[in-house]
């Protein structure tokens, strides 16, 4: 199973519980998981993360292979994903934000095209029509999604202190 990582997972990790100076093992684990074909992300997420001028953008720059470009299989998912979003009574602003080549749209499309499980900290929508939530789009396309801690558990990751 390949886990496709949303930007909010990496941002939260860097800002809170897996900061580079506190938990370098998390970042090494991502390298190992990627090397084993278990974790990756997409170029649109990379582009979002490169906007920052911090350790995370440095990590992203040195891990270009972690982020996959869009491909023909992914592009074929676009019409169905856009049609679903348009049928859900979201505001036009929400639809524009989701379908205008945004990372969330691309993440769900890539996951659908490549049978990946999306990893995000987003929760399904609460009926709000102002933003298309990744878990809702995943469920509409039959794409599995989990949070980061579920991904770590499902991959058997353990982050231990060095002796």
C-alpha positions in Angstrom: 0.0 0.0 0.0 1.3 3.4 -1.0 0.5 6.4 1.3 0.1 9.7 -0.4 1.0 12.5 2.0 -0.9 15.9 2.1 1.1 19.1 2.9 -0.7 19.6 6.2 0.8 16.3 7.5 4.4 17.5 6.8 3.7 21.1 8.0 2.1 19.8 11.3 5.0 17.4 11.8 7.6 20.2 11.3 5.7 22.7 13.5 4.8 20.5 16.3 5.5 16.9 17.3 8.1 15.8 14.8 10.2 19.0 14.5 13.5 18.4 12.8 15.5 19.1 15.9 13.3 16.9 18.2 12.4 14.0 16.0 14.8 13.5 13.2 13.8 9.8 13.2 10.4 10.7 11.7 12.1 12.3 8.7 14.5 9.4 8.3 11.4 7.1 8.5 9.8 9.0 5.6 13.0 8.4 3.5 12.9 4.7 4.3 9.2 4.4 3.6 9.6 6.2 0.3 12.5 3.9 -0.6 10.3 0.9 0.1 7.4 2.4 -2.0 5.3 3.1 1.0 5.1 6.9 1.1 5.2 9.7 -1.4 3.5 12.9 -2.3 2.8 15.0 -5.5 4.5 18.0 -7.1 1.6 20.3 -6.1 2.3 19.6 -2.5 6.0 20.2 -3.1 5.2 23.5 -4.6 3.1 24.5 -1.6 5.9 23.5 0.8 8.6 25.3 -1.2 6.8 28.6 -0.5 8.1 28.5 3.0 11.6 29.5 3.9 12.4 27.0 6.6 13.7 23.5 7.3 10.8 21.9 5.7 11.4 23.7 2.4 15.0 22.6 2.6 13.9 19.0 3.2 11.6 19.2 0.2 14.4 20.6 -2.0 16.6 17.7 -1.1 13.8 15.1 -1.6 12.5 15.8 -5.1 11.9 12.1 -5.8 9.4 12.0 -3.0 7.0 14.2 -5.1 5.4 12.7 -8.2 4.4 14.8 -11.2 0.9 14.5 -12.7 0.6 11.8 -15.3 -2.0 10.6 -17.9 -3.7 8.3 -15.4 -4.2 11.1 -12.9 -5.5 13.5 -15.6 -8.2 10.9 -16.5 -9.7 11.2 -13.0 -10.2 15.0 -13.3 -13.6 15.0 -15.0 -15.2 12.6 -12.5 -13.7 14.4 -9.5 -14.8 17.8 -10.8 -18.3 16.5 -11.6 -18.7 15.1 -8.1 -17.6 18.4 -6.6 -20.0 20.4 -8.8 -22.9 18.1 -7.7 -22.3 18.8 -4.0 -23.7 22.4 -3.7 -20.4 23.9 -2.8 -20.0 27.6 -3.3 -18.5 28.7 -6.6 -15.5 30.0 -4.6 -15.0 26.6 -3.0 -15.3 24.8 -6.4 -12.8 27.2 -7.9 -10.4 26.7 -5.1 -10.6 22.9 -5.4 -10.6 22.4 -9.1 -8.2 25.2 -10.3 -5.2 22.9 -10.4 -5.0 23.0 -6.6 -3.0 20.5 -4.5 -6.0 18.9 -2.8 -7.7 18.1 -6.2 -4.5 16.7 -7.6 -3.8 14.7 -4.4 -7.2 13.0 -4.6 -6.9 12.4 -8.4 -3.5 10.9 -8.0 -4.6 8.6 -5.2 -7.6 7.5 -7.2 -5.5 6.8 -10.3 -2.7 5.0 -8.5 -4.7 3.2 -5.7 -3.0 5.2 -3.0 -4.2 5.9 0.5 -4.3 9.7 1.2 -2.7 10.8 4.5 -4.2 14.1 5.8 -5.2 15.8 9.0 -8.4 17.1 7.4 -11.6 15.7 8.7 -14.7 15.1 6.6 -16.9 18.2 6.1 -19.5 19.3 8.6 -22.0 20.3 6.0 -20.1 23.5 5.2 -20.3 24.4 1.5 -17.3 26.9 1.7 -14.5 24.3 1.2 -14.2 20.9 -0.4 -12.6 18.6 2.1 -10.1 15.9 1.0 -11.8 13.1 3.0 -15.1 13.9 1.3 -13.6 13.9 -2.1 -11.7 10.6 -1.3 -14.9 8.9 -0.2 -16.7 10.1 -3.3 -14.1 8.3 -5.4 -13.7 5.3 -3.2 -10.2 6.4 -2.1 -9.0 5.4 1.3 -7.7 8.1 3.6 -6.1 8.1 7.1 -4.3 10.5 9.4 -0.6 10.4 9.9 -0.7 8.3 13.0 -2.8 5.6 11.3 -0.2 5.6 8.5 2.6 5.1 11.0 0.8 2.3 12.7 -0.2 0.6 9.4 3.4 0.6 8.3 4.7 -0.6 11.6 6.8 2.5 12.1 8.4 3.0 15.5 10.3 6.1 16.4 12.7 5.3 19.2 15.4 7.3 21.0 18.9 6.4 20.3 20.7 4.8 23.2 
